[in-house]
């Protein structure tokens, strides 16, 4: 909020005045109200491995994060460029594989990747859109730069909290919205619905049937699944609600079977079809891949997109942007060592206590080492993992992430934040919801913002001017 020179940023001046004039205790009171509302609405997030509680609230901070119009315009252009390249990359590796032939990215990194799906080779999803919904994690390290921390192309989560956070802020602080030209995020559901409809198979007609496929109520993001199905006005289904007949997907209803044209799936590839992937999966739909490969149903996101959010593949994104567009990347990658390369591994092992090391297929903040915040024993344990399986890790410097004002025990304190904007692709182009999910590390000095690791969320305001 204060900027590098200590002066309040232009976009925050109105909020700074409001905070200065706010009665003592107002923020704490509104924070308690928010927690009560969220608890009543059942907005929870399951944390795997926690014995004391299967579900908990994601902490919500009532001080918004604000992004100016010109700053957002640059971010938006970079996000559109990046997601277009991700779609081009996926279309290529499951097609002519020009990027592999040109040596832009090592073939073995793609073809032996655990998220590469050989069954999709030579196939095309309906309308040739691979990633209808992407969540791109951004961090800011200085006045002039946002960096991409990672791409989420399989089943990106968190958009329900973006929408609920905005609704909560409008309820708690209507006076602030009256003074601030904040762009709406409430249109996201309409944008997503239009994107899903646009990706329906050609034979679906003008009013395709869309469903949201969930693993069920024991999944950590089940609240979001039910929330989005409600917002979209589509059926929330589990695998047992669907069946395949004559290479078409149908939904069981009280009025008989109904053909399904688009499945917004929140289920990983391995569990989608027990006839093609894991035979022990009770979550998927037998024969779904046959209908999909026949072009009779669209899946959002497409099968096999996990290759694009692999953290080792991430390191080649700048080269891929140049290869597919002939342009320089608008959004930069965080400098990254590929531990699969001997010289990089040597450098990482020599500086392990100063680096952040991540599993290439990891997510949610699990399986990572934050060197400066780890004990010597933890660093040494990770050193053994790296030596035993270097291909499975990448390493990055410990970034000086930007901070935002956050309410802590009644006082405003600086806490590190990141940002996950949501990007939608359809035959009509790529669109970015004006905002995103700001995640905040609630522990002083912590760089880990993931909800699964104790982080919280903020409302993100993108200004019109």
N, C-alpha and C positions, 0 to 999 in steps of 0.2 A: 504493500500500500504506500509505503514511504519512498520507494525507489532507491537507487544506488546512492543518490546524493542527499538523502534525508528529506527531500521535499515531497509532499503528497502528490501522487500521480494524478493527472487530469481526470482519468476515469473514476478515481476514488474520492474526489473532492467533496461531492455531495454526501457520500457516506460518512466521510470524516466529520463533516459539520453535524450530521445527524447523530453520530456517536457522541460527539462533544456535548450536544444538547439533551441527550437521552437521560431520563431520571435514573438515579442510582438503583440498581437491582432490576431494571427493566429486561436486560438481556437474559439474566438468570431466570426470571419468571417466564419469559417466552421460550427459553430452552426447556424448562420443565413442562410447559404446555405441549411443545412439540413431541417430547418423549411420551407423554400421555396419549396424544393423538395416534402416534405411530404404534404404540402398544395396543390400543383399542382396535386399530385397523389390521393388526396382525402382520405388520411388515417386519419379517424376520429373515435371518440368514443362518443356515446351519453351518456349524464349524466341525468338520470331521476330526475325530480324535480327541475331542474335549469330553471328558467323562462327566463333568459337573452339569452340562447342559447341552441338549441336542440342538437347540435353537436359541438365538439371542437377537436383540435389536442391533442394527448397525448404528453406532453413535452419529448423531446429526449435529453439525455446528451451524448456529444461526447467523453467523457473519458471512455474507456472500463473497464469492470470488468474482471480480469484475474484469472484463476484457473489453477494450475499446474497439470501435468499429474498424479502424484502419488496421489494427493489429490482427483482428479476426479475419479480415479480408486476405491477409497474407497466409494465415493458417489454413483457411478454406482452400485457397489455390493449391497449397502444398498437399493437403489431404486428398483432393480430387486427383492430382497427378499421381500420388502414391497408390491409391486404390485402383486407378486405371491400369497402372503397371502390374499390380498384383493379379488382376484379372487377365492381363495379357500373358503374364508368366505362367499361370495355371493352364490357360488355353494352349500355350506353347509346349509345356512339358508333357501334357497328355495328348499332344498332337505331333507336330513336326520336330520338336525338340531343338529348335534353332539355337537357343541360348547354350545348350550343352555342346552342340557341334562347334560353336564359335569359341568355346572355352571360357565363357563368361562366368560360369559357375561349375564346379566339378560335378561330373555326371554321377559319381558314386554318392555324393551328398544328397542328391535328389532320388535316384533310383533305389537306393538302399535305405531311404528315410522311412522310419516306422509309420509315418502318416501318408506316404505315397501309396496309392491304391491302384495296383496293376489292372484291375478290372475296368478302370476308367480310361485306359490307354486307347486312343482312337475314338473315344466317345465325346459327345457334346451335350451339355445340359441344355434344356429348352432356352432358346434365345441367346445361347452362348454366354450367359452370365454365371460366373462361378461363385462370386462373393457378393450376395445381395446385401448383407449386413456386416459391416466391419467396425471394430472398435480399435482405434489407434491410440496407444498410450504415449503421451507427450510429457516432457519435463522441460522446465525453463532453467537456464543456468546463468543468464545475464540479461542486460537490457535488450540485446539485439537477437536473441536466439532461443527458439524452441528446438528441442531434439526429440526424435522418435525413440522411445525406449523399447517398444515392441509392438508387433501387429497381432491382432486377434481376429482370426479368420474362420475358426471352426464354429463355435457357438458363443459369440461374445455376449457377456452378461453385463448388467448394471443399469440398463436404460430405464427400468422401472423406478430406480432410485432418483435418476435425473428428473423424471416427471413428478414423482411424489415430493421431492425436495422443493420443486417450484410451487406446487400446490400449497405446500405447508408455508412457504415464505409469503405467498400472496394472502394467506389467511392470517398470518401473524403480523405482517408489516405492510398493510395496504397503503399507508402513507408514503412509504419509500417508493413503491411502484408508481404512485401518482407523480412523483418528482423525477423519476429515472426512466429514460426511454429504453426499456429492456425488451429485446426481441423475444417473441414467444417461443417456447419449446412444446407447447400443447399440441401443435400441429404434427408432431412426430408420428402419432398413430396414423393419421391420414397419409403422411408421406410413406410410411412403411406399407400400409395397405395398397397404395398405388404401385409401389415397387413390386410387391408380391404378385399383384394382378398382372402387371406388365411382364412378369417372367413366366406366366402360365403357358402351357403347351398351346400350339396354334389351334388344336381342335377343341379347346376348352370353351370357346364362345366368349361373349362379352361379359358374362357374370360368372367367373370361375369359382368353384367351391374351394375355400381355403381352410385348413385346420392347423392348430398348433400341437405338435407331438411332444409330450413330456415323458420323462422316465417315471414320473409319479411323485406322490407327496413326500417321499423320503429323500428326494434330491435337494441339494443345498439351495438351489435357486427356484424351488417350486412356487414360492410366492410370486416371483417375477413371471413365471409361465402363466399362472392364472390371471395375474394382473393384465398382461399383454393380450391374452385371449379376450378378456372382457373389453379392453380398450379398442381392439380391432373388430370386435363383434363377430368372432369366429369361434368354432367349437374347440375346446381343450380336450384332447384325446390322448389315450395311452395306446400302446401297440395292440392290445387286445380289442380295441374298438374298431380296428381297421382290418381289412382282408383284401387279398388280390384274387381277381378272377379274370381270365382271358387277357392278361397283361394290363389290367386297369386296377386302380385302387378304389376301394369302396369303404364307406363308413356305415357301421351299424346304427340305425336310428329306430325309434319307436314306430316310424311309418315305413319301415323297410330300408333297403340299402340305398345309399346315395353316393354317386361317384365323387371322388376327391381329385382335384386338379393340382393343388399346390399344398405342400407340407412345409410349414415353418418348423423345422425340427430342432429341438434342444437336446438331442441325443447324439452321442459320438458315433462315428462311422462303424466301429467294431460291433455295436449293438443294434444296428439298423435292421439287418436281415440275417436270421440264423441259418438260412440256406446258403449264404455266400460268405459271411464273416464268422463271428463266434457262434458255434452251434448251441452253446448253453445259454444264449441270450433269451430271456423271457420278456424283454422290453420292446423288441422290434416287431417287424411284420414279415412273416415268411413270404418270399416272392417279391418283396418291394423293389429290389434291385432289378429284377426282370422287367417290371413295369417302368422303372426309371430309365433303364437302358433302351427300352422301346420308345421312349419319348412321350409317354402317356401321363406322366406326373412330373412336376417340378419339385425339387428339394432345395430349401434355402437354409443354410448354404449348401452348395453342391458337395457331393462326396469327393473326398481327396483334397480338400482345401487346406488341411492341416499342414501340408508341406510349406505353405507360405507363411505360417506363423512360427515355424521352427526357428529357434534363435540362432542356429548356425547359418541358415538360409538368409536370415535378417541381415547378416553382415555383408551380404552381396547386393543388397538393395540399391545402393548408389550406382553400381555398375549396371544393374538391371534397368534402372531408370534411363541411363544414357543409352543402353542397347535398344530399348523399345521406343524411346521418344526422341533421342538425339538431343535431349535437353539436360541441363544440370539439375540435380535434385533441389527442389525448393526447401524441403525439410531435411535436415541432416540426421544421420545416424549418430548415436553415441559411439565414440572410438571404442573398438572392440578387438580383443585378442581371440583368435580361434585356437583353442587349445589342441586341436587336432594337428596343428602345424608345429614341428619340433622347436623352432626358434621362439614362437609365441609361448609355447608351454614353458620353456626355460625362463622366459621373462616373467611369466605369471608365478611360477614357483618361487622365484627370487623375491617377489613383492606381494606374496599372498595376503599378508596382514593389512595391506593397504587397498585391496581390490574387492570388487563385488563379483562373485563367481556364480553362474547360473547353469542349471541343466538345460540343454538345448530344447527339450520337449516339456520343460516345466511350466507351471502356471500357478497363480494364486499366492506367490511368495514362498511356496514350498521348495525344498531341495536347493536352497541357495545359501551362500556364505557372504555376509557383510563383514569383511576383514576388520575394519577399525572398531566394530562393535562386538567382536567375537573374542572369546578367551583363547589362550595359547593352545589349550587342548582341542578346542573346536577347529582352530586353524590347522593343527597337525592332522586331525582326523580327516579333514577335507583334502589335505595334501595327498593322503593315501588314495582317496577316491580319484583325484586328478591323475596320479601316476598310473593307477590301474586301468582307467578308462578315459583318457584325455579327449577322445572324440565326442564324448557326451557333454562337454562343458564349453562355455565361453566365459570370458572375463572382461570386466569394464572398470574404468576408474571410478572411485567414489566421488560422485558429482556434488557440487555445491548447489543443491536444488534450491529453487526460489521458495520463499515462505509467504504465508498469508496470515492476516490477523485471525486468531482463533480464540474462542472463549474457553478459559481454563480456570476453574475454581473462582469464578466471578471476575476475573481479570482478562484483558486481552493480551495474548502472547503470540509470538511468531511460531508457526509450525510448518514443516515442509509439506508441499503439495505436488500432485501431478494432475493430469487432465486426460480423460478418455472421451473424445468426441465420437459420435456415431455417424457412420457414412453409409449411405444407401445407394445401391447400383441397380439400374433397370435399363431396358432398351432406350429409355428417354434420357439417359445420362446418369451422372453421379451427383448426388445431393448430400449436403452436410447439415445435420440439425444444428441450429444456432445456439450452441452451448455445449453441454456434455456433462460427464460426471467428474467433479473434482473430488479426489480422494486426499485425505489429510492424515498425516502421522500424528496421532494424539499424544504420544510420548515426547517430551522435550528432547531435541537432538536426534530423534529417530528418523531414518530415511525410508522405513518400510510403511507403505500406505495401504497395503492390501487389507480388505475387510476381513479376510480369513486370518490375518495376523494382528488384528486389533485396531486397524485403522478406521477412520470415520469418513463422512462425506459432507460436502457443502453444495449449496446451490451455485450454479455458474451463470453469471449474467453477461450476455453479449449486448453491447449498446448499439443503438441504431445510428448514433452520431458520435 
